[in-house]
C-alpha cells in the first residue's frame, strides 16, 4: 500500500545539518512488526508512524522506532512528526498548541512556521547513579573518572544516563569505546560564546552503540536535571553534532510554570510515498 512519507531535518537552520527523521503518515493498518521492519530498513536513528489518537484531547498518535526497538518517547522525532502532520493537512484542536499522544502520555508542541518546540515530559527515572556505573561510563567514553563533574539518571524514554564534564572542549574530545550504556554528555563553552553548551549522545541497544547527531530527548532531560540543580540558567542554546559534521542548534527555555521547552528548526527535505 502506498503511504504518504516525509523525511524531515530537525534542529538545524541549515538543511541536512541537523538530525533526520523518517515519518510515515498513513499507518492505521500497520502493526508493530511492519513498523519495526521499515525502521530497520531506513536505518535512521528514528522512524515514526502517525496514527489516529486514542485520547480525545490529542491531535494524533505517534509510535517511535529505532532500527532495533520501539521507544516510548523521542525528542527530534516529536518535532519532525508534528511538522509532518501539519504539512500533510493536520489542524490542531487548539489554536496555538499541537497535542501529541505517545507512550509516555500527551506532549504539547508549539511553534510558528519552521520553528517548533515541545514541552519536556517528566523523567521516567532520575536521581543519583551508582559509582560503579560512573566508572563504567568514564571507561566507555575513553576519559578519566576524575573528568566527570557529576552524573545522574535522566531517562525520559531512551534510557539516558547524564554525564557533566568541565568544558565543551572535553566533550568534543571524547573518543568513545565499546559501551553497554546509553550516555548523554554535556560541557560548557566559555562565557560569551554563541552556544552555552556542547552535547553528545551515545545510544546503546542490542549490543550496538551509535552516536545520535542531535537528541531532543537528551537535551530535555539534561536541562531538567541541571536547571533543577541550579547549575544551568535558561534560556540558553546548546550545540550538538559537531563531532559528526552536523550543526545542531537546540533552544532551551522555561516558562512561568517551570516547564522546560526544547525547540529548533524543522525542514521537510524529502516528500513522497512509500510502499509498506
C-alpha positions in Angstrom: 0.0 0.0 0.0 1.3 3.5 -0.9 1.5 5.7 2.2 2.5 9.4 2.5 6.1 9.8 3.6 8.3 12.7 4.7 11.9 12.9 5.8 12.5 15.9 8.0 15.7 17.5 9.2 15.4 18.7 12.8 17.4 21.1 15.0 19.4 23.0 12.3 18.8 26.2 10.4 20.9 24.7 7.6 19.1 21.8 5.9 20.9 18.4 6.1 23.0 19.5 9.1 20.6 18.5 11.8 19.1 15.1 12.6 16.8 13.4 10.0 13.6 11.6 11.0 11.5 9.5 8.6 7.8 10.0 9.1 5.1 7.7 7.6 1.8 9.4 7.8 -1.0 6.8 7.0 -0.4 4.0 9.4 -3.8 2.9 10.7 -3.5 -0.7 9.5 0.3 -1.2 10.2 1.3 -3.5 13.0 4.4 -3.1 15.2 6.4 -5.7 13.3 5.8 -3.9 10.0 6.8 -0.6 11.6 10.0 -2.1 13.1 11.0 -3.7 9.7 10.6 -0.4 7.9 12.6 1.4 10.6 15.3 -1.1 10.3 15.4 -0.5 6.6 15.6 3.3 6.8 18.5 2.9 9.2 17.9 6.3 10.7 18.2 7.0 14.4 14.3 7.1 14.5 11.4 6.5 12.2 7.9 7.5 13.3 4.4 6.4 12.3 1.4 8.6 12.6 -1.9 7.1 13.8 -5.4 8.4 14.9 -5.4 9.4 18.6 -7.0 7.2 21.2 -7.1 10.2 23.7 -9.9 12.7 22.7 -7.6 15.6 23.7 -4.8 14.6 21.3 -4.5 15.6 17.7 -2.6 12.5 16.6 -0.8 9.5 18.0 2.8 8.5 17.1 5.0 5.5 17.6 8.8 5.8 17.6 11.1 3.1 16.3 14.9 2.9 16.1 16.4 0.3 13.8 16.3 -2.2 16.7 13.4 -1.3 19.1 10.4 0.9 19.9 10.8 3.8 22.2 8.2 5.4 24.5 9.4 8.9 23.6 12.0 10.7 21.4 12.7 14.4 21.0 13.7 15.3 17.5 11.1 12.8 16.1 8.4 14.6 18.1 9.2 17.9 16.3 9.5 16.1 12.9 6.3 14.2 13.4 4.4 17.3 14.4 5.7 19.2 11.3 4.9 16.2 9.0 1.3 16.1 10.5 0.9 19.9 9.8 2.2 19.9 6.3 0.0 16.9 5.4 -3.1 18.9 6.4 -3.3 18.4 10.2 -5.2 21.2 12.0 -4.7 21.4 15.8 -7.8 21.4 18.0 -6.2 24.3 19.9 -5.1 27.5 18.0 -1.6 27.5 19.4 -0.8 24.0 20.6 -0.5 20.6 18.9 -1.2 17.7 21.3 0.8 14.6 20.5 -0.1 11.2 22.0 2.6 8.7 22.6 3.6 6.0 25.1 4.7 8.4 27.8 1.5 10.4 27.6 0.5 13.7 26.0 3.2 16.1 24.7 2.4 19.7 23.8 4.1 21.1 20.7 4.1 24.8 19.8 5.6 26.9 17.1 5.4 29.0 14.1 6.4 28.1 10.5 9.7 26.2 10.5 10.4 26.5 14.2 8.8 24.2 16.8 9.2 23.5 20.5 8.0 20.6 22.7 7.3 20.5 26.4 9.7 18.2 28.1 8.0 15.2 29.6 8.6 14.1 33.2 11.5 11.8 33.7 10.8 8.1 33.9 13.9 7.7 36.0 16.1 10.3 37.7 18.5 10.7 40.6 22.0 9.5 41.6 24.0 6.9 39.7 25.9 4.2 41.5 29.6 4.8 41.4 30.4 1.5 39.5 28.3 2.8 36.6 30.0 6.2 36.6 33.4 4.3 36.4 32.0 2.2 33.5 30.7 5.4 31.8 34.1 7.0 32.0 35.8 3.9 30.5 33.1 3.8 27.7 33.9 7.5 26.9 37.6 7.0 27.0 38.1 9.5 29.8 39.4 9.6 33.3 36.8 9.2 36.1 38.0 12.4 37.6 36.9 14.3 34.5 33.2 13.7 35.4 31.8 16.5 37.4 28.5 14.8 38.1 26.3 12.0 36.8 22.6 11.3 37.1 19.8 9.2 35.6 18.0 11.5 33.1 15.8 8.9 31.4 12.7 10.1 29.7 12.3 7.1 27.4 15.6 6.1 25.6 17.4 5.3 28.9 19.7 8.3 29.2 22.5 8.4 31.9 23.6 12.0 32.0 27.3 13.0 32.4 28.6 16.5 33.0 32.1 17.4 32.1 34.1 20.5 32.8 34.1 22.0 29.3 32.7 21.8 25.8 36.3 21.1 24.6 36.3 17.9 26.7 33.0 16.8 25.3 34.2 17.3 21.7 37.5 15.4 22.5 35.7 12.2 23.6 36.7 9.1 21.6 34.1 6.5 22.7 35.0 2.9 23.3 32.8 -0.1 23.4 29.9 0.5 25.7 26.7 -1.0 27.1 25.3 2.2 28.4 23.2 4.9 26.8 25.1 8.1 27.7 24.4 11.8 27.3 27.4 14.1 27.8 27.4 17.9 28.3 30.0 20.6 28.9 30.1 24.4 29.0 31.5 26.8 26.4 33.4 29.8 27.7 31.3 32.8 28.7 30.3 34.9 25.7 30.3 32.0 23.2 27.4 31.7 20.8 26.4 28.4 22.4 26.3 27.8 26.1 26.9 24.0 26.0 28.1 21.2 23.8 26.2 17.9 23.9 26.9 14.4 22.6 24.6 11.4 22.7 25.6 7.7 22.6 22.7 5.4 22.3 23.2 1.7 23.0 20.8 -1.1 22.0 21.1 -4.7 21.1 24.9 -4.7 21.6 25.3 -1.8 19.1 26.2 1.8 20.1 25.7 4.7 17.8 26.2 8.5 18.2 23.0 10.4 17.6 23.7 13.7 15.8 21.1 15.8 17.7 19.0 14.4 20.5 16.0 16.4 21.7 15.0 14.0 24.4 18.5 14.1 25.9 18.7 17.9 25.8 15.3 18.0 27.5 16.3 15.7 30.3 19.8 17.3 30.8 18.0 20.7 31.1 15.6 19.3 33.7 18.4 17.9 35.7 20.9 20.8 35.6 18.4 23.6 35.7 16.7 21.8 38.6 20.1 21.6 40.3 20.7 25.3 39.9 23.7 24.9 37.6 22.1 26.0 34.3 20.0 29.1 33.8 17.5 29.2 30.9 17.1 30.3 28.3 20.2 29.0 26.6 21.3 27.4 23.3 23.1 24.1 23.1 25.2 22.8 20.2 25.3 19.1 19.1 26.7 17.1 16.2 29.9 19.0 15.6 31.9 15.8 16.1 29.9 14.2 13.3 29.9 17.1 10.8 26.4 18.3 11.8 25.3 21.7 13.1 22.6 21.1 15.6 21.1 24.1 17.4 18.8 23.4 20.4 16.9 26.2 22.1 16.1 25.5 25.8 13.7 27.7 27.7 11.5 27.6 30.8 8.1 29.1 31.2 6.5 30.7 34.3 5.2 27.3 35.4 8.8 25.9 35.4 8.0 23.8 32.3 11.1 23.1 30.2 10.7 23.6 26.4 13.0 22.3 23.7 12.9 23.9 20.3 14.6 24.2 16.9 14.2 24.5 13.2 12.4 21.8 11.1 12.8 21.4 7.3 11.0 18.9 5.1 13.8 17.5 2.8 12.1 14.6 1.1 8.4 14.1 0.4 6.5 11.4 -1.5 5.1 8.0 -0.8 6.4 4.6 0.3 5.2 1.1 -0.3 4.5 -0.7 3.0 
